[in-house]
């Protein structure tokens, strides 16, 4: 794929200004050696209105990852969340992380951690299903400071990513952020 097309796709995805409460995961538990680039968009489809004036928080993200052999990977992501409103309509997000995997044939267990902005620490357990990993199951715990009362807040989510086509992924996640939030998304593997 040409560099101009990759750049245009990245700009288009960022320009959509979409992000959600359950950060989408378009990668796999299985680690692929070398560099990879993913883009994706997602939005909340179920969100209690009493926790905000807006029915959803759409998001766009660009992710980059580099796998070393089949057991270790570093990754990063940047994105924007469309919050609506007058004071802060768009909010940036970014994260850096690592992932380790232990391929077992048809099943691939993996564990990852990410630190991100806004300040969050996220341990993640992944389970890749299928020889070519047609589905990735995951559970995460988002740990972040409670700036109002002090201490930490821990909020879990669970998700499934379907890798039904060679480059396209479909994401569905449920987060428990004060109330259940359901997020759907689609991702594209550029490289």
Secondary structure, DSSP 8 states (H G I E B T S, - for coil): --HHHHHHHHHHHHHT----SS----S-SS--BEEEEEEEEEEEEE--GGG-SSS---EEEEEEEEEETTTEEEEEEEEEEE--SSS-SEEEEEEEEEEEEEE-SSEEEEEEEEEEETTEEEEEEEEEETTTT-EEEEEEEEEEE-TTTSSEEEEEEEEEEE--SSSEEEEEEEEESSSEEEEEEEEEE--
